[in-house]
Amino acid sequence: MKSGKTINIRIIGLGGMGILKSSHILSEILFRAGFDVKRAEVHGMSQRGGSVTSDIRFGKKIFSPMIPDGEVDFLLVIAPGELDMQCTNLRPGGMLINAQSFDNVILSDRRSLNVAMLGILSRNLNIPEIAWNQAIKDLFPAKLHDVNLEAFKIGRNLDA
């Protein structure tokens, strides 16, 4: 991550897939790391399995939570069917992190796929793993710590 550069991350999926939880975890980690962070969400019919999009922008100073068209640096696609609507927003040289290329059979609980995807993303952000682990513990109830820490580790260590 270049100092002073605004980084734009978009997480997309369907209601019930943990898109909002993922963006909350990511925003909290970035804030704790000392960045100015802005987050915007679109989740109209998400309670019924509809499309959910969360934009996270961070850097030295962020003025708007919305990512301009064509400027997504990292696009996390948790529901593969949502990719077609968003792929044009990935900037040239941006990174697509697609759940379709991830074998979630290796997860002990497939509901933790969103956290495993954060593990993949974490390899590209200069934030220590211990900070991610602490945020996961702080933002999930104790009974969900182990499964989510495991999912994060699997994503972070995935050969990609």
C-alpha positions in Angstrom: 0.0 0.0 0.0 1.4 3.3 -1.1 1.5 6.0 1.6 -1.2 8.7 1.0 -2.9 6.7 -1.8 -6.6 6.0 -1.4 -7.4 2.3 -1.6 -10.9 1.2 -2.8 -12.3 -2.2 -1.9 -15.8 -3.4 -2.9 -17.4 -6.6 -1.4 -20.4 -8.0 -3.3 -22.7 -10.9 -2.7 -26.2 -11.7 -1.6 -28.1 -11.1 1.6 -27.2 -13.6 4.4 -23.6 -14.2 3.0 -21.9 -11.9 5.6 -21.1 -9.0 3.2 -21.9 -6.4 5.9 -20.1 -8.3 8.6 -17.0 -8.5 6.3 -17.1 -4.8 5.6 -17.4 -4.1 9.3 -14.4 -6.2 10.2 -12.3 -4.7 7.4 -13.3 -1.2 8.3 -12.5 -1.7 12.0 -9.1 -3.2 11.1 -8.2 -0.3 8.9 -9.3 2.2 11.4 -7.2 0.5 14.1 -4.3 0.6 11.8 -4.5 4.4 11.7 -6.3 5.0 8.4 -9.2 7.3 7.6 -11.9 4.9 6.6 -15.3 5.5 5.0 -17.8 2.7 4.3 -21.0 2.7 2.2 -23.5 -0.1 1.8 -26.3 -0.9 -0.6 -28.6 -3.6 0.8 -32.2 -2.9 -0.2 -33.7 -6.4 -0.4 -30.7 -8.2 1.3 -33.0 -9.8 3.9 -34.5 -11.8 1.0 -31.3 -12.9 -0.6 -31.0 -9.8 -2.8 -27.8 -8.1 -4.0 -25.6 -6.5 -1.3 -22.6 -4.2 -2.1 -20.3 -2.6 0.4 -17.6 0.0 -0.5 -14.7 0.6 1.8 -12.3 3.4 1.1 -9.2 4.1 3.1 -6.1 6.2 3.1 -4.7 9.4 4.7 -7.9 11.4 4.2 -11.1 10.2 2.6 -13.9 12.6 1.7 -16.5 10.3 0.2 -17.5 6.7 1.0 -18.6 5.9 -2.6 -16.0 4.4 -5.0 -15.9 6.2 -8.3 -16.8 4.1 -11.4 -13.8 2.1 -12.6 -11.7 2.7 -9.5 -12.1 -0.5 -7.5 -8.6 -1.7 -6.4 -9.9 -5.0 -4.8 -13.2 -6.6 -5.8 -14.2 -9.4 -3.4 -17.0 -11.5 -5.0 -18.7 -13.8 -2.5 -21.7 -14.6 -4.8 -20.3 -15.4 -8.3 -23.5 -14.5 -10.0 -22.9 -10.9 -8.9 -19.6 -10.6 -10.8 -21.1 -9.5 -14.2 -22.7 -6.4 -12.7 -19.5 -5.3 -11.0 -16.5 -6.4 -13.1 -16.4 -3.2 -15.1 -15.8 -1.2 -11.9 -12.4 -2.9 -11.3 -9.6 -0.5 -12.3 -6.9 -1.7 -14.7 -4.4 -3.6 -12.6 -7.0 -4.1 -9.8 -7.4 -7.5 -8.1 -10.4 -9.8 -8.4 -10.8 -12.1 -5.4 -13.6 -14.5 -6.4 -15.2 -17.1 -4.1 -15.8 -19.3 -7.2 -12.1 -20.0 -7.3 -12.1 -21.0 -3.6 -13.0 -24.5 -2.5 -15.1 -23.9 0.5 -15.2 -27.6 1.3 -12.0 -27.0 3.3 -13.9 -24.7 5.6 -15.4 -26.4 8.7 -18.4 -24.1 8.4 -19.3 -22.7 4.9 -20.9 -19.7 6.6 -17.3 -18.4 7.3 -16.5 -18.0 3.6 -16.7 -14.2 4.0 -14.0 -14.3 6.6 -11.9 -16.7 4.5 -12.1 -14.1 1.6 -10.8 -11.5 4.0 -7.9 -13.8 4.7 -7.1 -13.8 1.0 -7.4 -10.0 0.8 -5.2 -9.6 3.9 -2.2 -10.8 2.0 -2.3 -7.6 0.0 -2.7 -5.2 2.9 0.2 -4.3 5.1 -1.5 -5.1 8.4 -0.2 -7.7 10.8 -2.1 -11.0 11.1 -2.4 -10.5 14.8 -4.4 -7.3 14.2 -6.9 -9.2 12.0 -7.2 -12.0 14.6 -7.9 -9.5 17.4 -10.6 -7.7 15.3 -12.3 -11.0 14.5 -12.4 -11.9 18.2 -13.7 -8.5 19.1 -16.5 -8.5 16.4 -17.8 -12.1 16.8 -19.3 -13.7 19.8 -17.0 -16.1 21.6 -18.7 -19.2 20.3 -17.8 -18.1 16.7 -14.1 -17.2 17.3 -12.6 -20.6 16.5 -14.4 -21.2 13.2 -13.8 -17.7 11.9 -10.1 -17.6 13.0 -9.7 -20.9 11.2 -11.4 -19.6 8.0 -9.3 -16.5 8.0 -6.1 -18.5 8.4 -7.2 -20.8 5.5 -7.8 -17.8 3.2 -4.5 -16.1 4.3 -2.5 -19.3 3.6 -4.3 -20.3 0.4 -2.1 -21.0 -2.6 -3.4 -18.6 -5.2 
